[in-house]
Amino acid sequence: MEWLTATACEQGRAIMAGLVSPIDLTDAYLDAADRHPDRDLIYARLTPERARSAAIAAHDRARHGVRRGLLDGVAISLKDNIDTAGTLTEAGSALLADRVPDADAALVRNAGLAGMGCLGKTHMTELAFSGLGLNPITATSPNALDPALAPGGSSSGSAVSVALGLAAASIGTDTGGSIRLPAAWNGLVGFKPTPGAVPMAGVVPLCARFDVAGPLARSVEDCAEIFAALTASRAPDLTEARPAGLRLLVLDGVPFDDAREGPVAAFEEAVEMLSRAGALISRANLPSVAEAMALSPTLFAPEAYGTWAAHIEAAPEAMYPPILTRFRAGEKVSAPDYVAGWITLNRLRADWAASVAGFDAVILPSAANLPPDRQSLLDDADFFAAENLLTLRNTRIGNLLGLPAISIPTQRPACGLMAMGPAGGDRHLLRTARGIEAALSA
């Protein structure tokens, strides 16, 4: 087996069986990353000493039969807005240049307790405020399927590091789609947990009410195991997860408005595969979705700008202009409108929960578009703005409604199927996603 492109769980089982050493795996990943021609576009920095120290400890535990769990000894990458003690963590922004945190983020400590080592920090969209993955300020990672295309963001380097075999999995963050989009556009599984499920202390914020960290990996099982590690909990049992009998609701309406032919065709093909595998498919257009989406400008940008205004206005010239414009849009929203928006959104969340209570998951295309050409985005600010809004449109539904959501690859490149579960139902969603994955990979 080619271990560097095996799933994280396959690697963990191989370590358990003595087929491969964590030290050899880690050294192979570090060597592959260091030799890759796009290393500096994917990794902001490698952390070889940290990675090797974790691998040696995992090797010793395996030798003495005291492994901490399935992922003990597996080497992952981390998005560069997740604090690692003594290592630069700049969140893709010149505003945070030379920032070195004193302590690991809480989720990094949890990953370490599970035995996972950190290979390095990956490039990302500036302050995590774009779904396209374009960052002329630090670096833009190449799309793993076609380097001329946008990689998806904001967890761009996280996705590409896994897709190109430079990490077993990665931890990213998601505020409006930043895990699921790069996962979909690079052929991976990306899981956004329910906000609050993963400890966020030590993660550079964008919009703290929406921000959540989660895994980008090669399988649903990987995501389930990593989620368990990050939350210091037990992973859900996926062994009997099947597509037959799943109750799935196709969300009509908003997700298909102005959607491009490729993602829609990929999604409908996937729905047909699920139906043939025994899933019970219904369709509905729920009015709470359009009402919630209309609140986006009132809720996201004001919190983002309120969080970063002092840094931004001290050096606005240090930012990529389209991202600066997105932040400054938050200045125009009044405090009463912001508060009223949250009151309305909480009502809509309750309406949604009542409407979908009988389903295992709500499904829709992960993105309404395919990855656009990078150079075209750089050349045309209006094109950047329009594509960014369309890119984030479908994923943002789950963020607004406070739901866990996961993107699973379809049979077509760069096209994902997204499943959304009930708030707090992360473990059930992962079981459902494993059933969907089984049908789509058959």
C-alpha positions as CSV (number, residue, x, y, z in Angstrom):
1,M,0.0,0.0,0.0
2,E,1.1,3.6,-0.7
3,W,0.9,4.8,2.9
4,L,1.1,8.5,2.2
5,T,-2.2,8.4,0.3
6,A,-3.9,5.9,2.6
7,T,-6.6,7.1,4.9
8,A,-5.6,8.2,8.4
9,C,-7.5,5.2,9.9
10,E,-5.7,2.8,7.6
11,Q,-2.4,4.2,8.7
12,G,-3.5,3.9,12.3
13,R,-4.4,0.2,11.9
14,A,-1.1,-0.4,10.1
15,I,0.8,1.1,13.0
16,M,-1.2,-1.0,15.4
17,A,-0.3,-4.2,13.4
18,G,3.4,-3.2,13.2
19,L,3.3,-2.9,9.4
20,V,4.6,0.7,9.5
21,S,6.4,2.9,12.0
22,P,5.0,6.4,12.9
23,I,8.6,7.6,12.6
24,D,8.9,6.4,9.0
25,L,5.5,7.8,8.1
26,T,6.3,11.2,9.5
27,D,9.7,11.3,7.9
28,A,8.1,10.3,4.6
29,Y,5.5,13.1,4.8
30,L,8.1,15.7,5.7
31,D,10.3,14.6,2.9
32,A,7.5,14.6,0.4
33,A,6.4,18.1,1.5
34,D,9.9,19.4,1.4
35,R,10.5,18.1,-2.1
36,H,7.2,19.1,-3.5
37,P,7.6,22.0,-6.1
38,D,4.6,23.8,-4.5
39,R,5.7,23.3,-0.9
40,D,5.8,27.0,-0.1
41,L,2.4,27.5,-1.6
42,I,0.8,24.8,0.5
43,Y,2.7,24.9,3.8
44,A,3.3,28.3,5.4
45,R,5.9,26.5,7.5
46,L,6.8,22.9,8.3
47,T,7.4,21.8,12.0
48,P,9.7,18.9,11.6
49,E,11.0,18.8,15.2
50,R,7.5,18.9,16.6
51,A,6.3,16.2,14.2
52,R,9.3,13.9,14.8
53,S,9.0,14.2,18.6
54,A,5.3,13.1,18.4
55,A,6.2,10.3,16.1
56,I,9.0,9.0,18.4
57,A,6.6,9.0,21.3
58,A,3.9,7.2,19.3
59,H,6.5,4.6,18.1
60,D,7.5,3.9,21.7
61,R,3.8,3.6,22.8
62,A,3.1,1.2,19.9
63,R,6.2,-0.9,20.8
64,H,5.0,-1.3,24.4
65,G,1.3,-1.9,23.6
66,V,0.0,1.3,25.1
67,R,-1.3,3.2,22.1
68,R,-3.7,6.0,22.9
69,G,-6.2,5.2,20.1
70,L,-6.6,4.5,16.4
71,L,-4.9,7.7,15.3
72,D,-1.9,7.5,17.6
73,G,1.1,8.2,15.4
74,V,-0.8,9.7,12.5
75,A,0.7,12.9,11.1
76,I,-1.6,15.8,10.2
77,S,-1.4,19.4,9.1
78,L,-3.0,22.4,10.7
79,K,-4.5,25.5,9.2
80,D,-2.4,28.6,10.0
81,N,-5.1,30.2,12.2
82,I,-4.8,27.4,14.9
83,D,-2.2,28.3,17.5
84,T,0.8,26.2,18.1
85,A,3.2,27.2,20.8
86,G,6.4,28.8,19.7
87,T,5.5,28.5,16.0
88,L,4.4,31.4,13.8
89,T,0.6,31.5,13.4
90,E,-0.4,34.4,11.1
91,A,-3.9,33.4,9.8
92,G,-2.8,34.2,6.2
93,S,-2.6,38.0,7.0
94,A,0.2,40.6,6.9
95,L,-1.7,42.2,9.9
96,L,-0.5,39.2,12.0
97,A,3.0,38.9,10.6
98,D,5.5,37.5,13.1
99,R,2.8,36.4,15.6
100,V,4.0,33.6,17.8
101,P,1.6,32.2,20.3
102,D,2.8,31.0,23.7
103,A,0.4,28.0,23.9
104,D,-1.2,25.4,21.8
105,A,-4.9,25.8,20.9
106,A,-7.1,23.6,23.0
107,L,-7.9,21.4,20.0
108,V,-4.2,20.9,19.3
109,R,-3.7,19.7,22.8
110,N,-6.6,17.3,22.3
111,A,-5.1,16.0,19.1
112,G,-1.8,15.6,20.8
113,L,-3.4,13.6,23.6
114,A,-4.8,11.3,20.9
115,G,-1.2,10.9,19.6
116,M,-1.4,12.9,16.4
117,G,1.6,14.9,15.3
118,C,1.7,18.2,13.5
119,L,3.6,18.3,10.2
120,G,3.2,22.0,9.7
121,K,0.9,25.0,9.2
122,T,-0.9,25.4,5.9
123,H,-1.7,28.5,3.9
124,M,-5.2,30.0,4.0
125,T,-7.4,32.8,2.9
126,E,-6.6,36.1,4.6
127,L,-8.1,36.0,8.0
128,A,-10.4,33.2,6.7
129,F,-12.8,35.6,5.0
130,S,-13.3,34.1,1.5
131,G,-14.4,30.8,0.1
132,L,-12.2,30.9,-3.0
133,G,-8.8,30.3,-1.4
134,L,-7.1,33.1,-3.3
135,N,-4.4,34.9,-1.2
136,P,-2.0,37.2,-3.0
137,I,-0.7,38.5,0.4
138,T,0.9,35.3,1.6
139,A,0.4,32.5,-0.9
140,T,-2.4,30.8,-2.9
141,S,-2.3,27.0,-2.9
142,P,-2.7,25.2,-6.2
143,N,-6.0,23.2,-6.6
144,A,-4.9,19.6,-6.4
145,L,-7.0,18.7,-9.4
146,D,-5.8,21.5,-11.6
147,P,-3.3,24.1,-10.5
148,A,-4.8,26.8,-12.7
149,L,-8.0,26.7,-10.7
150,A,-8.9,28.2,-7.3
151,P,-8.3,25.7,-4.5
152,G,-11.3,26.7,-2.4
153,G,-11.0,28.3,1.0
154,S,-10.4,29.4,3.5
155,S,-8.8,26.1,4.5
156,S,-7.0,25.9,1.1
157,G,-3.6,24.6,2.1
158,S,-5.2,22.1,4.5
159,A,-7.2,20.5,1.7
160,V,-4.3,20.5,-0.8
161,S,-1.8,19.1,1.7
162,V,-4.1,16.0,2.1
163,A,-5.1,15.7,-1.5
164,L,-1.5,15.7,-2.7
165,G,-0.3,13.2,-0.1
166,L,1.6,15.7,2.0
167,A,-0.5,14.9,5.2
168,A,-2.7,12.1,6.4
169,A,-5.5,14.6,7.2
170,S,-5.8,18.3,8.3
171,I,-7.7,20.4,10.7
172,G,-9.3,23.5,9.3
173,T,-12.0,26.0,10.4
174,D,-15.4,26.8,8.9
175,T,-17.3,30.1,9.3
176,G,-19.3,30.0,6.0
177,G,-18.0,27.0,4.2
178,S,-14.2,27.0,4.7
179,I,-13.8,23.3,5.4
180,R,-16.4,21.9,3.0
181,L,-15.6,24.0,0.0
182,P,-11.9,23.2,-0.3
183,A,-12.7,19.6,0.5
184,A,-15.2,19.4,-2.3
185,W,-13.0,21.2,-4.9
186,N,-10.0,18.9,-4.0
187,G,-11.8,15.5,-3.8
188,L,-11.9,15.1,-0.1
189,V,-14.4,14.7,2.8
190,G,-14.8,17.8,4.9
191,F,-16.7,17.9,8.2
192,K,-18.0,21.0,9.9
193,P,-19.2,20.2,13.4
194,T,-22.0,22.0,15.2
195,P,-20.6,25.3,16.5
196,G,-19.5,24.8,20.1
197,A,-18.8,21.1,19.7
198,V,-15.0,21.7,19.3
199,P,-13.1,23.9,21.7
200,M,-12.0,27.0,19.9
201,A,-9.7,28.6,22.5
202,G,-6.5,29.4,20.7
203,V,-8.0,29.7,17.2
204,V,-7.7,33.1,15.6
205,P,-11.4,34.2,15.2
206,L,-13.3,35.5,12.3
207,C,-16.9,35.4,13.5
208,A,-16.8,33.6,16.9
209,R,-20.6,32.9,16.8
210,F,-20.2,30.9,13.6
211,D,-16.5,29.7,13.7
212,V,-15.9,26.0,14.2
213,A,-12.9,23.7,13.6
214,G,-13.1,20.3,12.0
215,P,-11.3,17.8,9.8
216,L,-10.5,17.5,6.1
217,A,-9.6,13.9,5.2
218,R,-9.9,11.0,2.8
219,S,-12.9,9.3,4.4
220,V,-15.9,9.8,6.6
221,E,-14.3,7.4,9.1
222,D,-11.2,9.6,9.3
223,C,-13.4,12.6,10.0
224,A,-15.3,10.7,12.7
225,E,-12.1,9.6,14.5
226,I,-10.5,13.1,14.2
227,F,-13.7,14.7,15.5
228,A,-13.7,12.4,18.5
229,A,-10.1,13.3,19.2
230,L,-10.7,17.0,19.0
231,T,-13.6,16.8,21.3
232,A,-12.0,14.2,23.7
233,S,-14.9,11.8,23.1
234,R,-15.5,8.4,21.6
235,A,-16.0,8.1,17.9
236,P,-19.4,6.9,16.6
237,D,-19.6,3.3,15.5
238,L,-19.8,3.3,11.7
239,T,-19.5,-0.4,11.1
240,E,-23.2,-1.0,10.3
241,A,-23.8,2.4,8.6
242,R,-25.6,1.7,5.3
243,P,-27.5,3.8,2.7
244,A,-30.5,1.6,2.8
245,G,-33.3,3.1,4.8
246,L,-31.7,6.5,5.2
247,R,-34.3,9.3,5.2
248,L,-32.8,12.1,3.1
249,L,-34.4,15.4,2.2
250,V,-33.2,17.2,-1.0
251,L,-33.3,20.9,-0.3
252,D,-34.8,22.5,-3.3
253,G,-34.9,26.2,-4.0
254,V,-31.9,28.3,-2.9
255,P,-29.1,25.7,-3.4
256,F,-30.1,25.5,-7.1
257,D,-30.6,29.1,-7.9
258,D,-28.1,30.1,-10.7
259,A,-26.2,26.9,-10.0
260,R,-23.9,25.7,-12.7
261,E,-24.6,22.6,-14.7
262,G,-21.7,20.5,-13.5
263,P,-22.4,20.5,-9.8
264,V,-26.1,20.0,-10.3
265,A,-25.6,17.1,-12.6
266,A,-23.1,15.5,-10.2
267,F,-25.6,16.0,-7.3
268,E,-28.6,14.5,-9.2
269,E,-26.5,11.5,-10.3
270,A,-25.5,11.0,-6.6
271,V,-29.1,11.2,-5.5
272,E,-30.0,8.5,-8.0
273,M,-27.2,6.3,-6.7
274,L,-28.5,6.8,-3.2
275,S,-32.1,6.0,-4.2
276,R,-30.9,2.8,-6.0
277,A,-29.0,1.8,-2.8
278,G,-32.2,2.0,-0.8
279,A,-32.2,5.5,0.6
280,L,-35.6,7.2,1.0
281,I,-35.5,10.5,-0.9
282,S,-37.9,13.4,-0.5
283,R,-37.7,17.0,-1.8
284,A,-38.8,20.3,-0.4
285,N,-38.2,24.0,-0.6
286,L,-38.2,25.4,2.9
287,P,-38.9,29.1,3.2
288,S,-36.8,29.5,6.4
289,V,-33.7,29.0,4.2
290,A,-34.2,32.1,2.0
291,E,-35.2,34.1,5.0
292,A,-32.0,33.1,6.9
293,M,-29.8,33.7,3.9
294,A,-31.1,37.3,3.6
295,L,-29.6,37.9,7.1
296,S,-26.0,37.1,5.9
297,P,-24.9,40.7,5.3
298,T,-26.4,41.7,8.7
299,L,-24.6,39.0,10.7
300,F,-21.3,37.9,9.2
301,A,-19.5,41.1,8.1
302,P,-20.4,43.2,11.3
303,E,-18.9,40.6,13.6
304,A,-15.9,40.1,11.4
305,Y,-15.2,43.8,11.2
306,G,-16.0,44.4,14.9
307,T,-13.4,41.7,15.7
308,W,-10.7,43.1,13.3
309,A,-11.4,46.8,12.8
310,A,-8.6,48.1,14.9
311,H,-6.0,45.9,13.1
312,I,-7.5,46.6,9.7
313,E,-7.7,50.4,10.0
314,A,-4.2,50.6,11.4
315,A,-2.8,49.2,8.1
316,P,-5.5,48.8,5.5
317,E,-2.9,48.9,2.7
318,A,-1.6,45.5,4.0
319,M,-4.7,43.7,2.9
320,Y,-5.9,42.3,-0.4
321,P,-8.5,44.9,-1.6
322,P,-11.4,42.5,-2.2
323,I,-11.0,41.1,1.3
324,L,-10.7,44.6,2.8
325,T,-13.9,45.5,1.1
326,R,-15.7,42.5,2.6
327,F,-14.6,43.4,6.1
328,R,-15.5,47.1,5.8
329,A,-19.0,46.2,4.7
330,G,-19.7,45.3,8.3
331,E,-19.1,48.9,9.4
332,K,-22.4,50.0,7.7
333,V,-24.7,47.7,9.8
334,S,-26.3,49.2,12.8
335,A,-26.2,47.6,16.2
336,P,-30.1,47.4,16.4
337,D,-30.2,45.7,13.0
338,Y,-27.5,43.2,14.1
339,V,-29.4,42.3,17.3
340,A,-32.7,42.1,15.5
341,G,-31.0,39.8,12.9
342,W,-30.0,37.4,15.6
343,I,-33.5,37.3,17.1
344,T,-34.9,36.5,13.7
345,L,-32.3,33.9,13.0
346,N,-32.9,32.1,16.2
347,R,-36.6,31.9,15.3
348,L,-35.7,30.5,11.8
349,R,-33.4,27.9,13.4
350,A,-36.4,26.6,15.4
351,D,-38.6,26.6,12.3
352,W,-36.0,24.6,10.4
353,A,-35.6,22.1,13.2
354,A,-39.3,21.4,13.2
355,S,-39.5,21.1,9.4
356,V,-36.7,18.5,9.1
357,A,-37.2,16.5,12.3
358,G,-38.2,13.3,10.4
359,F,-35.0,13.1,8.3
360,D,-31.6,11.7,8.9
361,A,-30.0,14.5,6.8
362,V,-30.8,17.3,4.4
363,I,-28.7,17.0,1.2
364,L,-27.7,19.5,-1.5
365,P,-24.7,20.3,-3.7
366,S,-21.7,21.3,-1.7
367,A,-21.1,24.3,-4.0
368,A,-23.2,25.7,-6.8
369,N,-20.1,26.2,-9.0
370,L,-16.9,24.6,-10.0
371,P,-13.5,26.1,-9.0
372,P,-13.0,29.2,-11.1
373,D,-9.8,30.2,-12.9
374,R,-7.3,31.8,-10.5
375,Q,-6.0,34.4,-12.9
376,S,-9.5,35.5,-13.8
377,L,-10.2,36.1,-10.1
378,L,-7.0,38.1,-9.7
379,D,-7.7,40.2,-12.8
380,D,-11.4,41.1,-12.1
381,A,-12.5,42.3,-8.7
382,D,-16.2,42.1,-9.7
383,F,-15.7,38.5,-10.9
384,F,-14.0,37.7,-7.6
385,A,-16.9,39.1,-5.6
386,A,-19.6,37.4,-7.6
387,E,-17.9,34.0,-7.6
388,N,-17.1,34.2,-3.9
389,L,-20.8,34.8,-3.0
390,L,-21.9,31.9,-5.2
391,T,-19.2,29.7,-3.9
392,L,-20.2,30.2,-0.3
393,R,-24.0,30.3,-0.9
394,N,-24.8,26.6,-0.3
395,T,-22.4,26.0,2.6
396,R,-23.5,29.1,4.4
397,I,-27.0,27.6,4.9
398,G,-25.5,25.2,7.5
399,N,-23.6,28.0,9.2
400,L,-26.6,30.3,9.5
401,L,-28.8,27.5,10.8
402,G,-26.2,26.3,13.3
403,L,-25.9,22.8,11.9
404,P,-23.2,20.1,11.5
405,A,-22.5,19.5,7.8
406,I,-20.2,17.3,5.7
407,S,-19.1,17.3,2.1
408,I,-18.6,13.9,0.5
409,P,-17.1,13.5,-3.0
410,T,-19.3,12.5,-5.9
411,Q,-18.3,10.6,-9.0
412,R,-17.4,13.9,-10.7
413,P,-14.2,15.8,-9.9
414,A,-14.6,18.9,-7.7
415,C,-18.2,18.2,-7.0
416,G,-19.4,17.3,-3.6
417,L,-22.6,16.2,-2.0
418,M,-23.3,18.0,1.3
419,A,-25.3,16.5,4.1
420,M,-26.6,18.6,7.0
421,G,-27.8,17.1,10.3
422,P,-29.7,18.5,13.3
423,A,-27.8,20.9,15.6
424,G,-25.9,18.8,18.1
425,G,-26.4,15.7,16.0
426,D,-22.8,15.4,14.9
427,R,-22.4,11.7,15.6
428,H,-25.6,10.7,13.9
429,L,-24.7,12.8,10.9
430,L,-21.3,11.0,10.6
431,R,-23.1,7.7,10.6
432,T,-25.5,8.9,7.9
433,A,-22.5,10.3,5.9
434,R,-20.8,6.9,6.1
435,G,-23.9,5.4,4.5
436,I,-23.9,8.0,1.8
437,E,-20.2,7.5,1.2
438,A,-20.8,3.8,0.7
439,A,-23.4,4.4,-1.9
440,L,-21.4,7.0,-3.8
441,S,-18.2,5.0,-3.9
442,A,-19.9,1.8,-5.0
